Amino acid sequence: MSQTLTNRASPDAATQLDIYRRMIRIERNDDATRTQIRRGRITAPYYSARGQECIPSAISTLLNDDDKICTIYRGIHDMVAKNMPLRPLWAEICGRVDGTCKGKGGPMHLTHPETGVMVTTGIVGSSMPIANGFGWAALLDGTKQVTVAYFGDGASNIGAFHEALNLASVWKLPVIFVCQNNGFAEHTRYENATSVDQISKRAIGYGMPGYTVDGNDPLDVYAHAHAAIERARAGEGPTLLECKTFRFMGHVFGDADGYMTKEEKEAAIAVDPLPRYRQKLIDDGIATAEQLDALTAEAEAEVADAIEFAMACEYPSDDELRRDVFAEEIPA
């Protein structure tokens, strides 16, 4: 079985509210993205992480702007949780020149170093060795920076996972490996492709702590992430966090998700972590319904502004499309 956390940190009231702010920002942004695609205003591949808002939201409250995250093509929620500004995010999704990669990366290759959102990759599992590179740089520079590598359960079966965990442990890199285990690797059920019942067990083979966390409970995610980040900042090396959750949508927008049973999907949506956490904040006296409604309205306004901004931006010119592609263009 996975290890048990003994010293559990608890977020104060302001941090609990900030977790919710990040969660609702993710949810409102996700809803708007799917709406714009349905209306035909944008044409782009989109991978909804609806249902997984707790994980990066709780973790990001523990990170500074100069701490880094490396995520994958279905990690827009990780970026939004890290407070990446939405205007350049949406401009990139829409393929406009004011996007984070000047419209040339699209939704699968977003980046924003100013807030620590580093290379976003379309290659499954590659967030982890890249995160090791940032971790090694932090050691060389003598900083207290940490890097979070986000990935899915399917990526835990990729060679890069095992190579990255081994090297991070050997060099005691300040990297936190966060597996968002939503039960499905693209269109494949977890039990059909993964040999262990808990991905966290694999940490044992690489000499690092490994925890299986309730990814639908922000306070449980916070406690485990706090321990992992403190360990990394202290120079004690990496940690593997397996955050168990469930994604409400198919792997990619338009996917009929036939590999999910109707019953398990309905059961997951019935305990949607977002409204459940909202109610907990109210019940615990952390916030009123009116305060939480105001945060929702703030998120909606920010998303609407970002969409309007993006739609008004120009597409990259022919010259811009060629820039940064080759050091010297070679005629065919």
VENKA-V403215 format. One record per residue. N is the residue number from 0. RES is the residue in one letter. SS is DSSP state (2 for helix, 1 for strand, 0 for the rest). PHI is phi in whole degrees, -180 to 180 (NA if undefined). PSI is psi in whole degrees, 0 to 359 (* if undefined). Layout:
BEGIN
N_RES_SS_PHI_PSI ; N_RES_SS_PHI_PSI
END
This chain:
BEGIN
0_M_0_NA_163 ; 1_S_0_-71_165 ; 2_Q_0_-72_162 ; 3_T_0_-112_132 ; 4_L_0_-79_127 ; 5_T_0_-96_320 ; 6_N_0_-105_99 ; 7_R_0_-99_120 ; 8_A_0_-82_146 ; 9_S_0_-120_134 ; 10_P_0_-72_145 ; 11_D_0_-75_178 ; 12_A_2_-61_317 ; 13_A_2_-63_321 ; 14_T_2_-70_321 ; 15_Q_2_-60_321 ; 16_L_2_-69_323 ; 17_D_2_-67_325 ; 18_I_2_-60_316 ; 19_Y_2_-64_319 ; 20_R_2_-57_316 ; 21_R_2_-69_322 ; 22_M_2_-63_314 ; 23_I_2_-72_330 ; 24_R_2_-63_317 ; 25_I_2_-62_310 ; 26_E_2_-63_316 ; 27_R_2_-67_322 ; 28_N_2_-68_319 ; 29_D_2_-64_314 ; 30_D_2_-61_317 ; 31_A_2_-66_322 ; 32_T_2_-63_312 ; 33_R_2_-64_324 ; 34_T_2_-64_316 ; 35_Q_2_-65_325 ; 36_I_2_-68_315 ; 37_R_2_-60_324 ; 38_R_0_-80_355 ; 39_G_0_79_15 ; 40_R_0_-79_333 ; 41_I_0_-135_150 ; 42_T_0_-122_111 ; 43_A_0_-164_150 ; 44_P_0_-69_138 ; 45_Y_0_-141_135 ; 46_Y_0_-120_99 ; 47_S_0_-72_135 ; 48_A_0_-109_25 ; 49_R_0_-56_128 ; 50_G_0_106_345 ; 51_Q_0_-109_18 ; 52_E_2_-64_330 ; 53_C_2_-61_322 ; 54_I_2_-65_298 ; 55_P_2_-71_336 ; 56_S_2_-67_314 ; 57_A_2_-67_319 ; 58_I_2_-66_319 ; 59_S_2_-67_336 ; 60_T_0_-67_344 ; 61_L_0_-98_359 ; 62_L_0_-108_150 ; 63_N_0_-95_170 ; 64_D_0_-61_327 ; 65_D_0_-86_354 ; 66_D_0_-75_149 ; 67_K_1_-116_152 ; 68_I_1_-125_144 ; 69_C_1_-121_123 ; 70_T_1_-130_188 ; 71_I_1_-120_185 ; 72_Y_0_-65_341 ; 73_R_0_-106_37 ; 74_G_0_-116_26 ; 75_I_2_-60_327 ; 76_H_2_-65_328 ; 77_D_2_-65_321 ; 78_M_2_-71_316 ; 79_V_2_-64_322 ; 80_A_2_-65_331 ; 81_K_0_-82_8 ; 82_N_0_70_29 ; 83_M_0_-61_132 ; 84_P_0_-63_142 ; 85_L_2_-82_335 ; 86_R_2_-60_304 ; 87_P_2_-67_332 ; 88_L_2_-62_310 ; 89_W_2_-68_323 ; 90_A_2_-62_324 ; 91_E_2_-70_317 ; 92_I_2_-56_322 ; 93_C_0_-85_359 ; 94_G_0_73_33 ; 95_R_1_-103_157 ; 96_V_0_-68_339 ; 97_D_0_-87_10 ; 98_G_0_-74_171 ; 99_T_0_-61_332 ; 100_C_0_-120_30 ; 101_K_0_59_31 ; 102_G_0_79_5 ; 103_K_0_-100_352 ; 104_G_0_-101_322 ; 105_G_2_74_186 ; 106_P_2_-66_345 ; 107_M_2_-92_355 ; 108_H_0_-140_52 ; 109_L_0_-82_149 ; 110_T_0_-156_148 ; 111_H_1_-156_82 ; 112_P_2_-57_332 ; 113_E_2_-60_330 ; 114_T_2_-108_13 ; 115_G_0_84_8 ; 116_V_1_-85_101 ; 117_M_1_-94_205 ; 118_V_1_-53_123 ; 119_T_1_-102_129 ; 120_T_1_-122_147 ; 121_G_0_-92_3 ; 122_I_0_-97_120 ; 123_V_0_-58_129 ; 124_G_0_89_348 ; 125_S_2_-79_352 ; 126_S_2_-63_331 ; 127_M_2_-74_309 ; 128_P_2_-65_329 ; 129_I_2_-66_318 ; 130_A_2_-61_323 ; 131_N_2_-60_323 ; 132_G_2_-62_317 ; 133_F_2_-68_324 ; 134_G_2_-65_319 ; 135_W_2_-65_320 ; 136_A_2_-62_320 ; 137_A_2_-63_321 ; 138_L_2_-66_316 ; 139_L_2_-64_323 ; 140_D_2_-83_348 ; 141_G_0_70_29 ; 142_T_0_-93_175 ; 143_K_0_-103_16 ; 144_Q_0_-64_145 ; 145_V_0_-122_158 ; 146_T_1_-125_134 ; 147_V_1_-105_126 ; 148_A_1_-104_113 ; 149_Y_1_-95_142 ; 150_F_1_-162_169 ; 151_G_1_-100_176 ; 152_D_0_-65_327 ; 153_G_2_-64_326 ; 154_A_2_-69_344 ; 155_S_2_-71_352 ; 156_N_2_-101_3 ; 157_I_0_-89_147 ; 158_G_2_-57_325 ; 159_A_2_-61_329 ; 160_F_2_-60_308 ; 161_H_2_-69_320 ; 162_E_2_-65_318 ; 163_A_2_-67_316 ; 164_L_2_-65_319 ; 165_N_2_-62_310 ; 166_L_2_-68_321 ; 167_A_2_-61_322 ; 168_S_2_-72_318 ; 169_V_2_-60_317 ; 170_W_2_-95_0 ; 171_K_0_52_53 ; 172_L_0_-76_145 ; 173_P_0_-81_65 ; 174_V_1_-123_136 ; 175_I_1_-111_118 ; 176_F_1_-91_114 ; 177_V_1_-114_107 ; 178_C_1_-91_114 ; 179_Q_1_-88_90 ; 180_N_1_-85_95 ; 181_N_0_-96_8 ; 182_G_0_92_352 ; 183_F_1_-140_127 ; 184_A_1_-96_101 ; 185_E_0_54_255 ; 186_H_0_-110_17 ; 187_T_1_-115_130 ; 188_R_1_-68_146 ; 189_Y_2_-51_310 ; 190_E_2_-68_346 ; 191_N_2_-89_353 ; 192_A_0_-139_353 ; 193_T_0_-120_132 ; 194_S_0_-85_348 ; 195_V_0_-117_152 ; 196_D_0_-80_340 ; 197_Q_0_-134_121 ; 198_I_2_-63_331 ; 199_S_2_-60_336 ; 200_K_2_-62_334 ; 201_R_2_-69_343 ; 202_A_2_-64_330 ; 203_I_2_-59_319 ; 204_G_2_-67_345 ; 205_Y_2_-116_13 ; 206_G_0_66_37 ; 207_M_0_-134_159 ; 208_P_1_-65_144 ; 209_G_1_-138_129 ; 210_Y_1_-129_139 ; 211_T_1_-98_123 ; 212_V_1_-119_148 ; 213_D_1_-76_99 ; 214_G_0_-70_356 ; 215_N_0_-102_5 ; 216_D_0_-118_105 ; 217_P_2_-58_327 ; 218_L_2_-73_326 ; 219_D_2_-70_318 ; 220_V_2_-61_315 ; 221_Y_2_-59_313 ; 222_A_2_-60_315 ; 223_H_2_-73_322 ; 224_A_2_-67_323 ; 225_H_2_-60_313 ; 226_A_2_-63_318 ; 227_A_2_-67_319 ; 228_I_2_-71_320 ; 229_E_2_-63_320 ; 230_R_2_-62_316 ; 231_A_2_-65_317 ; 232_R_2_-66_332 ; 233_A_0_-82_0 ; 234_G_0_82_19 ; 235_E_0_-94_356 ; 236_G_0_104_191 ; 237_P_0_-84_167 ; 238_T_1_-141_146 ; 239_L_1_-107_122 ; 240_L_1_-114_121 ; 241_E_1_-101_110 ; 242_C_1_-102_108 ; 243_K_1_-79_129 ; 244_T_0_-153_198 ; 245_F_0_-154_132 ; 246_R_0_-95_136 ; 247_F_0_-80_342 ; 248_M_0_-111_173 ; 249_G_0_-69_176 ; 250_H_0_-58_315 ; 251_V_0_-131_153 ; 252_F_0_-56_127 ; 253_G_0_100_349 ; 254_D_0_-70_130 ; 255_A_0_-76_357 ; 256_D_0_43_46 ; 257_G_0_-69_347 ; 258_Y_0_-81_351 ; 259_M_0_-95_141 ; 260_T_0_-82_151 ; 261_K_2_-59_321 ; 262_E_2_-68_316 ; 263_E_2_-71_326 ; 264_K_2_-67_315 ; 265_E_2_-63_321 ; 266_A_2_-65_321 ; 267_A_2_-68_316 ; 268_I_2_-67_328 ; 269_A_2_-64_335 ; 270_V_0_-115_36 ; 271_D_0_-44_121 ; 272_P_2_-66_337 ; 273_L_2_-70_303 ; 274_P_2_-65_330 ; 275_R_2_-66_318 ; 276_Y_2_-69_322 ; 277_R_2_-56_313 ; 278_Q_2_-66_324 ; 279_K_2_-63_318 ; 280_L_2_-62_322 ; 281_I_2_-69_313 ; 282_D_2_-62_325 ; 283_D_0_-85_359 ; 284_G_0_75_18 ; 285_I_0_-75_323 ; 286_A_0_-154_159 ; 287_T_0_-93_164 ; 288_A_2_-60_323 ; 289_E_2_-65_320 ; 290_Q_2_-64_319 ; 291_L_2_-72_325 ; 292_D_2_-63_323 ; 293_A_2_-65_321 ; 294_L_2_-65_322 ; 295_T_2_-64_315 ; 296_A_2_-63_322 ; 297_E_2_-63_317 ; 298_A_2_-66_318 ; 299_E_2_-63_319 ; 300_A_2_-66_320 ; 301_E_2_-65_318 ; 302_V_2_-66_316 ; 303_A_2_-62_319 ; 304_D_2_-63_318 ; 305_A_2_-65_320 ; 306_I_2_-66_315 ; 307_E_2_-61_317 ; 308_F_2_-61_312 ; 309_A_2_-63_317 ; 310_M_2_-67_336 ; 311_A_2_-87_349 ; 312_C_0_-77_157 ; 313_E_0_-82_157 ; 314_Y_1_-77_154 ; 315_P_0_-64_145 ; 316_S_0_-73_169 ; 317_D_2_-60_320 ; 318_D_2_-64_320 ; 319_E_2_-67_324 ; 320_L_2_-63_331 ; 321_R_2_-87_341 ; 322_R_0_-70_142 ; 323_D_0_71_7 ; 324_V_0_-90_309 ; 325_F_0_-129_149 ; 326_A_0_-62_322 ; 327_E_0_-143_123 ; 328_E_0_-66_132 ; 329_I_0_-109_118 ; 330_P_0_-60_145 ; 331_A_0_-68_*
END
